[in-house]
Amino acid sequence: MTVWRTLDDTEIVELALRLRSLDWSWRLGDVPELGAEFGWRIERIGQHSASVDVGFGLSSGRVDGWDGQAHHIVQSVTDSDSDKADSVWDAFVRMTRALTGALGEPTTRIPGEYPAVRWAGPEQTLMLKALPNVVKLKLVPNEQLALDDEGDALAEEERS
């Protein structure tokens, strides 16, 4: 039987603090330096994204962007397993508590089918998100996050 893995409280706080204080070029061509700093194995770097193994298997992390400019750093902080929905939810709640203890109250809480919590910084925002089979930690420059939110709002209007 395979054991479902997740970062513990100390590991998620350490990772969040490192990401939150990241001073990086946000260029996809610089992903190898970012990977070296975080101990990731680079799988592929393309014009619009990079795939990395952050320790949870193939493509457990990625850096998304466009035309060489990075827009999001996303990494799994749990294993991915569709049979572990309760474990995913429990990990999300536990990690949210640990991060709240270290970073303060989230600046935004997003309820719903895929709940998320955000901690906004002066230039970038850290987000923890629960998906059906995995918990992800994401770092996004604030300018990009505003564009993402605007796009999400427009998509929601179209669905209504």
N, C-alpha and C positions, 0 to 999 in steps of 0.2 A: 504494500500500500504506500502510495506517495504522500508525503506530508505537504500540506498547503502552507506556503511560506508568506510571511509578511514582515515588513520592517517593524521593529519594536519601538516603543515611545522615544527612547534615546536616539535611535537611528533616524526616525522621521524628523525629530527636532533638529538634529545635526544637519541633515540634508536640507531642510527648509532654510535654516540660517545660512548655510553656504550658498544656496541658490539666491536667497534674498539679497545677499551682499555681493553677488556676482557683478564684476565689472568686466564686460566682454564686448567684443566688436559687433556682435549680432550679424556676422557674415558666415554663410554656410561654409565658405572655404576655410574658416577657422575652427570648424568642428573638431578636427584632430587635437588641437590644443585644449579645447573644452573637455573632450573625452579623456585626455591624459590627466587633467586636473581632477576629474571625478571618477577615474578608474573604469570608464566605459570601454567596451570593445566596439570599434567602428565597423559596421557591416557594409554600408554603402553611403556615398555622398553624391547627390545629384544636383541639378540646377535649382530644384524647388524643395528639396528635403534631404535629410540624412537619417538613416536608420542605425540604431545602436543597441547593443545588449548592455543593459544597466545592472545585470545580475539576475534578472528574472527570465532570461531566455531570449531567443531571436526576436528582434524588433520590439523589445520591451521598453524602448525609449526612442524618441525621434525629435528631430529639430525640423520644424516646418517653416517654409518661407516662400519667397517668390523671387526669381531672377537673381539668385545669389544672396538675397537679404533674408535673414532669419526673422521669424515672427513669433514663434512659440518653441519653448523647450518643454517636452512632455515625457514623463517617465512613470512606469509602473512602480507602485510601492507595495504591491501584493502580487502573488501569482495570479494567473488568469485561469479561471475554472468555472464553467457555467453551472456546475453542481454545487457551488459554494456560495449561493446568494446570501444566506444568513451570515456566513463568515465575512463576506465582503461588507455587508452593512455594519456588522460589529466592528470590523477594522476601521471603517470610515468614521464611526462615532468615536472610537478610542483615539484615533489619530487627530480628529478635530479637537478633542479635549486636550491632548498633549500639546498641540500647536497653539491652542488658545492660552494655555498656561505659559508658553514660551514667548508668544508674539502679541498677546493681548486679544481682546475680542475681535472677531472677524469684522471687516468693514462692510461686507456684504454676505448675506446668507441667501442662497437660491434653493428654494424647496422644489419639489416635483419628482418626476420619475427618475431623473438623474441629478440628485442634489449635489450642491457644491457650496463651498465656503471660500471667501477671498480675504486676503490681507493685502490692502493697497499700500505700496510704498511710494516714495516721491517720483520714481521713474518706471518702476515695474511692479506688477502685482503677482502674488503667489496664490495659486488656487488648488484646493484639494477637491476632487470630484469622485463620486461613486457611480460606477457604471454597473450593468447587470452582473459582470463576472470579474471585475478588477477595480482597484482604487488607483487613481492617477494623481500625480503632483505635477503642476504646470506653472511655468514662469512666462509671463507675457509683458512686453513693454506696454505702458499705459496707453500710448497712442494707438497701438494695435488693438488693445482690449476695447477701446471706445469704438473702433471700426467693427470689431466682432459683435459687440452688443447692438450696434445700430443695424447690422445685417440680420441678427437674430430677431430684433424687433420687427423689421420689415417682413421677414419670413413668417412671423407669427401673425401679422396683420393679413397676409395673403391667405393663411389657413383659416382665418376667422370669417 
